[in-house]
Amino acid sequence: MSTCNACNEKGTEKQKRLRIAIQKSGRLTDDTEKLFRASGIKFNESRDHLLAHAENLPIDILRVRDDDIPGLVMDHVVDLGIVGQNVLEETAMQREVDGLDTGYKQVMIMNFGDCRLSVAVPTECEWHGLSDLEGKKIATTYPFLLRRVLKAQGINYKAVLLNGSVEVAPRAGLADAICDLVCTGATLQSNGLKEVETVYTSKAVLICRDQDLYPEKQRLLDILVQRFKGIMAAAESKYIMMNAPKAKLEDIRKILPGAENPSIIQLEGNPDRVAMHVVSREKVFWETLEQLKKLGATSILVVPIEKMLD
């Protein structure tokens, strides 16, 4: 085989393999890898490997820093990326200032990676609203998101850009307030800060480069999206089974959160009672089960759903 033919074959194979960038280590890593495993994507390589190849599908995973993922998609180095919306928007605004490409397609919003970008001030400070930031120094890792919010409010301030440990800035005398990601608020409290206003909310998002994919890659992406949606729907749903009186079926349906049309099966030897099976797409609380019992339901079972396709 000639060198040119070998190169052509290698190039053709590359065109068929879907390349996805994910966070190597951080807030989204565990949930992303759990999603891949649940979707049937099998990898043997550890997180120490930059590039991992799926054993059972033509997929390559590139493990990188989260703030590198948007650029890799926008520069068409990878086909897809899973990244927080906060990082995506901040990077897009930075690249626009730098004159770089910012094109991408949003494929779907994931059901993990929830966080918020919030303003926090020392606990002893009074807070009346964002106008309190007029003329203040604000430490942040997200200068563009912060500027977008405060510019819309007509607030003048001085940004102090920090790449880490933003919460220590007020105590160190570097800033009057901070604007940083918050998940639980515990870190703020330990540094003598209180969260006073949320300026942006974020989830993980699946993005795609803005060029059309090769047909083989597009078909694979369609399969993955279907599986991802099925896994997320299953995670938010429960399968409920019970025996119930026929006369109370409508009342029972009204109190089941997000319930689809139930399956009704006549109980042998008891014409007044049926077996009821239903999928609920919302959380089922103990209070709900107690209400069902008061309506005459018995043998109530709530079962988690591993996978689900509509």
N, C-alpha and C positions, 0 to 999 in steps of 0.2 A: 504494500500500500504506500502511495506517495505521501510526502509530508503534507501537501495541500489537501489531499483527501482526508487525511487524519485530522487536520485542523477543522475541515468542514464538518466532519462527523462530531467532533467535540463541540463545535459551535451549535450544531443542531440539537445535541443533547442538552446543552445549557438553556436553549430556548424552551425546552419542555419542562424544566425544573423550576418550581415556584420558590422564590427566595423571599424569606420573611425575616425582618429585623425585630428583635425583642430585647427587653431590658435584661442585661446580664445579672445584675444584682440590685435589688431595691424593692420598692413598694408594690410593683406590679408583677414581679418575677414569679412568685409561687402560684398566683392565680392564673397567670398566662400558661405556665407549664402544666398546671392541673387541667386547664381547658384543652390543651393539646392532647394530653393522655386520654381524657374522656372522649375526645373526637377520634380516637383510634390512630393517632400519629405516634409512632414508636421511635424513640431515640435511645442510644446507648451511651453516647458521649456525655461526660460530666460538664458542669457549668464552666470549668476551666478552659474548655475548648471554645475558641472564637466561632468556629464554623462547625455545625453539626448536620449530618445527613440522615434523613428519615430512612428507616429500614424497609418500610412497606409502601411508601408513597414517594413520588418524585418531588420532594420538598427539602430545601436547605434552610436551616435556621442560623441566622447571624446574631450572636449575642454581643451587645454593645451597650454603651452608656445611654440612658434614656434621652438625653438632649441631643444625641447624634442621630436618633431614629428619623425625625422629620426630614433632616437634610439628606439622608440616604434615600428616602422615598422621593423627595423632590428632585434629586439629582439622578434618579433612575438607576441607582446602584442596586437597589432591591425592589421587588415588586410590591411588597406589603410591609406594613409596620403596625405594631400594637404599642400605643403610647398614650400618656395622659393628655387630655384636652388642654390642660394648662401649659404643658411643655410644647404642644403642637402650636398653639396660638402665639406663645411668646417667641418661639423660633421663627415662625412665619413673619412676624413683625420685624424681628431682627434682620432676617434675610432680605426683606423688602428695603430696609434702610441701606443694606450693603449691596443692593443691586443684583441679588441672586434670585434664581427661580424659586417661586413659592407655590407652584401648582401641585395639587393632589386631589384625590377623590375620597370622600368619606364613605366607607362601605357600611359600617354599622357601629353603634354605640354598645359597649359591653356592659355587663352587670356587675362589674367590680372596679376597684380603683377610685372609689368615692373619696373626695376630699374637697376642701374649700380654701380659697385664698382670702385671708382675713386681715384686718387691721387690728393690732394689739397695742396697748399702752400700759405704762406702769399702773399697778393696782390702785395706787393712791390718787391717780388723776381722775378728775371728773370727765364725763363724755356726754356731749350734746349732739354729736353728728360729725360727718366728714368735714364740715366747715372748721372744726377744731384743729384740723391739720394745716390750716393756712399759715404759711411761713415756717413750718416745722421741717426738721430733718427726719426722713423716713428711710430706714434700712430695709432692703428687699433683695431677693434673688430674681424678681420678676418686674424689672423696671418698665417694660412696655405695657404689660397688663395694668400696672398701677397708674401709669401715665394716662392710659385710655380712660380709666374711671375718673381720675381727678381732673383731667382736662375737661371732661364733659360737665363737671361741677364748677368749673372756673376757679379751681383751687391752685394757688401757687405754693410750691414746696421745693425742698432740695432732696434729691434721691441719693442715698448712700448704698452703693452696690456692694453686696457681700455674696460670696459663693457658698458659704456655710456658716452655721452657728449664728444665724441672724438674730435669734432671741436674746443673745447677750449684749446686743448693741446699746440698748438704753442704759443698762447697768454700767457698761464701760464708758459711757459718755459720748458714744459715737452718733447716737440718734435720739430723737424724742419719742419715736414710735417705730413699729415695724409693720411690714406687710408680707406675710409668709403663709405657706401651706399649713393647714391645721387638720388633724384627724380626730384626736381625742381632747386636745387642749392641755394635757398633762405637762408637756414641756413648757408651755407658757407659764403655768402656775408655779413650776419649780424655779422659774427665773423672774418671779415677781411681776408677771404681766397678766393682763386680762384681755380676752377677745371682745372687741366692741362692735365690729361691723364686718360682715362678709361682703366682699366685692366681686367674687367669681366662684362658681361651683364647677367641679370637674369630675369626669369619669374616664375610664380607659376607652379608647376608640381604635377601631381597625381602619387603617387608611391604605389607599392604593395609589400608585403613581398615575399621573394624568394621561399617560399614553395608553392606547389599547393594548391589551395583553395578547400574546400568541394564543390561538384557539385552545391548545392543550392546557395552557396555564389558566385560561378563563374557565374552562370546564372544571378544573380542579378547584379554583376559587369558589365557584358556584356550589360545589359539593361541601367545601369547608363552611361556607356561610350557612348552608342548610343545617349542618351538624351543630355549629355554634349556636344557632337560634334554638335548635331542639334541646341542647344542654341547658341553655339559659332559661328556657320555658319550663323545663323539668325542675330546675333548682328552685323556681318560684311557685311550683305547683305541688299539690298533694292529691293522692287518690283516697277518697273517703268511701267507706262501706258501712252500711247499717241496716237493721231491720226497722221498719217504720209502719205506723198505721196509715192506711190509704187516705183516711179523712184528713190527715195533716200534711200531705205531700206538698201542697202549695205553700203552707206556712214554713215548712222545712227548707224549701228552695229559697225563700226570701232571706233567710238568715245565713245561708252558706255564701261566703265571700267569693266573688268571681267564678261561681259555679257554672259549668256548661249544662246542657240538657242531660239529665241523668238516665241511666239504664234502670228500668224497673222490672223486677222478676217476681212473679207471684209465689208466695210461700206455700208449700204443699201442706194441706190440711188446715189452713187458716185463711179463709177468703178475705178477711179484713186487714191483713198485714202483707207487706211486700219487702223484698230485699232491694235496697237502693244503692247504686254505685255511681259516683260522680267525681269528676276532676275539678278541683278548685285551684284557680290560678293566683290566689292570694293566701296570706298566712291564715292558719286556723288556730285560734286561741282556745284556752281552756274554757273561757266564758261561752264560746260558741258551742262546744261540746255539751256544756251544762244546759244550754238553751235547747239543744236537740233532745236531751234526755227528758226535759220537762214536757216536750211535745210528744213523748211516748216512744222515741227511738231507743233501741237497745242494740247490744253487740256492736258498738260504734268503733270502727278502726280507721286510723289516719296513717297512711303509708307513704313514705317518700318515693318520688319518681326519679329514676336514674337517667333515662333518655326518653325523648318524646318528639315525634314528628307530626305536624298537622297535615 
